[in-house]
Amino acid sequence: MAFIAKGSFTVEMKPQAEPGVIDGVSLGRMSLDKRFEGDLAGTGRGEMLTALTPVQGSAGYVAIERVSGTLHGKSGGFVFQHAGTMTRGAQQLSITVVPDSGTGELSTIAGSFKLQIVDGKHSYEFEYTL
């Protein structure tokens, strides 16, 4: 049976090294520090690799994020794997739970996470199974 968790989150990203730029493409590395509220309540910590092109709105990123907290009242943790591209502002994003990464009451978790940013505020919808 699939469940859906909804809520919001804040994220702080910090550069971990000076970006390298070759032929106008900037490669960077960032740390992620998130706070989730709503049906998923807890923290996320991770690392992101980015590629920013000279074309406005075209970029790519990958990230791994460890999430700890409670999900619909069940405590534990798991890992998200992110893969995203933007083509002149059009976004394609995949955020999924890494298989067998769950701990505690979330040890059997699987699922996918969708986010939306409106007026600078982040919200999520997380469809998962246990």
C-alpha positions, 0 to 999 in steps of 0.5 A, a space after each residue: 500500500 502506498 502512502 503520501 506525505 506532504 509538507 514543506 522544507 527549508 534548505 541551506 546550500 554551501 559551496 565546498 570548493 571553488 567551482 572549476 570553469 572550463 569552456 564556460 561550464 562551471 562544475 561545483 560541489 555543495 553541502 545540503 542542510 535541510 529541515 523538513 516539516 509536515 508528515 516528514 519531520 526531521 533533517 536532511 544532510 547531503 552532498 551535491 555536484 553541479 554543472 552550470 552552463 553558459 546558457 541561462 537556465 541550463 544545468 545539471 546536478 546529482 546528490 546523495 542525502 541522508 534523511 533522519 526523523 519521523 514519517 507519519 509518526 514512524 522514526 528512522 532514516 533513509 537516503 535520497 538519490 537526486 538527479 536533475 537537469 534544466 534545459 533553458 528553465 524546463 526542469 526534469 527531476 528524479 528523487 528516489 529512496 536508495 534501495 535498502 537504505 532505510 533504518 529503524 521503523 523505516 527499514 523497508 521504505 521505498 519511494 519517490 519525492 517530488 518538490 515544488 518551489 513557489 515564491 521561494 518556498 519549498 513544498 514536497 509530496 513524498 509517495 512511499 511504501 513500507 
